Amino acid sequence: MTKALIVLHAAADASDNRALTALRLAGAMMADNKDVALFLVEAGAKLVDPALDADNPCRTLFSEMLEVGMQVYVCGATMRKQGLEEGTLPAGATRSSMKALSALMSEAGEIISF
């Protein structure tokens, strides 16, 4: 199975819709039987912020992607910077690091950054 890595550093509530595009692409890749990992860093980590509006389209799609098994990693340094607690991460999301991102990049056949 092809491994794909999507690095998301765009905010879920930004007007340019990069975060939504990243999630839609992840879904399409999973439908193509690719093993997809999503790494959230900087503004991209706001996707796991409980304060994100519940009816944000990214929040809805993100929840659906977690339910079908998308691997999600959140940069620990970004979590500290944004005041996100590990206990607030949704089920299926894991606190991670740049070292882990490096390993994910080494394993991935495809890497996309938004």
N, C-alpha and C positions, 0 to 999 in steps of 0.2 A: 504494500500500500504506500502511495506517495505521501510524504510528510510535508505539510505546508505550515509556515509560520507567518502570522500577521502581527506586526508591531503597531499598536495604536497609540498615538500621542496627541490625537485630536479630541477635543471635548465633545461629549454627547449632546450638549445643548448649544453648540456652535452653529451659526447659520449656514456654513458651507457644506453641511451634511457628510463630511468625510467619515465620521464615526458610523453613521448609518450605512454608508457605502461599504465600509470595512466589514460590518456584520452581515450585510446581504451577500457579499463575496464569500465570507466564511460559510454561510449556509449553502451556497451554490457548490463550493468546493467539497463540503461534506456530502452533498447529494451526488457528487462525482466520486464517492468512495475515497476521498482523501482524508488523512488523519490531520486535523487542523488544531493548531495551538494559537491562542491569542495572548499576546503579552501587552499589558496595559502599563503605560508609563506617562509621567507628567499629566497633562490635562486629560489624557485617555483614561486615567485611573478614576476620574469622576464618574465613570460608568458604574462603579461599585459603591459610590457614595449614597448612603441612605437618603440624603437630602435631595437627590435628583428627582425631579417631578415624576410621579408615578405614571402619568399618561404620556411621558416622553416616548416617542416611537423606538428610540434606541433601547430604552429600559425594557420595553415589551419584547422586542426581538432578542435582546441579550438573555432574558429569562428563558425564552424558548430554546435558544442555542445551548444554554446550560443543561436544560432538561434532556436534550438529545445527546449529551456527552461531550460537548466541546471542551477542550482543556483550556483553562484560563489561569494566567499567572499575573500577579500584580507586583510591580516593583516596590520593595520594602522601603527604600529611601523616599520614594514618592509618597507612600502611605504616611510616613513620619512627617514629611513636609506638609501634607494636606490634612494632617490630624485624623487620619482614618485608622480605626482600631481593627486588629485582626479578627476580633469577634463579630464585626459587622459585615465581614465578607460573606457573600451568598454561597450556599452549598455548591461545590464544584469549582470555586475560585481559591487559589492558593497564593499566599505571600511568597514572593520570589526575590531574585537578585539579578544584577548585571552578569554575574558569573554564570548563573543558570541560563540567562538569555544567550550568552555566548555558546553554551552547550546546545541549546535549542537551535541556534543558527547552524552549528556544525552538523546537526542531524537532519535539517530540513533540506528538501530538494527544491523548494520554492520559498522565497522570502519576499513579503510585501510590506511596505510601511505607509501608514496613513497619518 
